[in-house]
């Protein structure tokens, strides 16, 4: 694991301050891209520059070994920048929020591993960023790095042979897939500085050599000037937003309540690294808290590919498929963290015995599980013996002569009862007596002598809000039905930029310009039941007008209607003699024209059109032109 120095400072601070609490809290699964892959987001360490050369810094020269380049640039760039900030006179040690996460993503961005964009209104209502969308088109390929974010539910302190360890359990349940959209929140670094000018060596290591002869201590920078820049426009300053209230997909859904539920809507994904986070907060003032990055764990070594690049082998997370019935998988990972007072050299240490290997660790885990299995088998055997004893006891009771005699007597009594019942229906007088008795009871019901009221158990009658009907019990023990549908669902009509997918407001003050229909269209997120769209427009229509009905949030129902009402007259240009109004649906399938209305079909220049769903499975629609 590559850990940040600020995590050690926070741990020390919490150890000596009884008011502060330090606990591992969250994790993120990453899929780090390959090195020098040639396409898509690929890691290129040569994007970094040497430092301490007086403004003539040259690009970093890659070592040719992915493991060395990864460790060396992380140390000489990311950890060195952190050292500059921690030792800066402007650094405020009272702030609980550290800069480790911002530094990590700045490093990833600099080496080309990750790229971001501004989040749109469908994703959040706050000022946030998110990664570029997954793309497989040639020349613009991109595969998102942050695949899944979750909570660390269990951590444990362990003492073995006089040494203390902290066990961290990372659990990825089978029910989840990738987190569809991870928001990134920006914040300033904990300093007023805007740049640092590193020396030739990293902070505090002038004249020293690294214990590993393959790794040097030469500082790296952002540019040819040899500087490390922060707090400037364009500098990376973001980290993961863990607040589910900022995710519109969660807040706008009645089925989602947190990020864990949100991840259930994602699919299969691959990962090869884990970010581990911790919370530090004040016990006396719980609102004073922060979630900071502890470090990154790489799940395997960098391997050489068939060309000149390197990659980290991936783990694949499969989500169960409800349609095909294929099973998913889950991951349970245990991290053992040991804290050492020595800050110089840290190595790998085996805590079983002096001669064991990792296979020995697996052997001890297996023997521990075998011991538990033996205990379970012993308990099951004891239960089986008790059941066998009870069965023998029951057999001995049934097979006694006295019990057999009792059974014979009861069979004879049953036979006599059947014979007596047969005699009751042997003649017509017996049947007439039964009919007369039944008739008497019916007359008593009619006259009211026998009550006929029924007691209603309305607790077993339920309805859902999505059905549009509320079922309730009245004060006089009757069932009441109430419609929750108040006429039309008035949609929030937007102007849709076809090239970028961005949305803008449409209103009487901000109408859509029909002269720009080649690049813009009308957008509506369709809601359950009937919908009404009022379109404010201006200008002259020169080409086909596209109306996009976003049905990605629900399923169409048969007979559902979307009303399109044009508030302003449509004026066609002289050249637009044969134009159409295209109704497009199927956002997930990159939009499909479901219905086309030629201008010759319209009855007025302020059309009023009804789009009626006749087949919700195949998405077949009919058009009624009312006006």
ABEGO torsion letter per residue (X at the ends): XBBBAAAAAAAAAAAABAABBBBBABBBBBBBBBBGAGBEBBBBAAABBBBGAGGABBBBBBAGBAAAAAAAAAAAAAAAAAAAAAABAABBAABABBAAAAAAAAAAAAAGABBBBBBBAAABABBBBBBBBBBABBGABBBBABABBBBBABBBBBBBGGBBBBBBBBBBBAABBBBABBBBBBBBBBBABABBBBBABBBGABGBBBABAABBABBBBABAAGBBBBGBBGBBABBBBABAAABAAAAABAABABAAAAAAABBBBBBABBBBBBBBBBAABAABBBBBBAEBBBABBBBBBABABBBBBBBBBBBBBAAAGBBBBBBBBBBBBBBBABAABBBBBBAABAABBAAAAAAAAAAAAAAAAAAAAAAAAAAAAAAAAAAAAAAAAAABAAAAAAAAAAAAAAAAAAAAAAAAAABAAAAAAAAAAAAAAAAAAAAGABBABBBBBAAABBBBAAAGBBBBBBAAGBBBBBBABBEBBBBBBBBBBAAAGBBBBBBAABBBBAAAAAABBBBBBBBBEBBBBBBBBBEBBABBBBBBBBAAABBBBBGBBBBBBBABBBBBBAABABBBBBBBBGAAAGEBBABBBBAAABABABBBBBBBBABAAAGBBBBBBAX
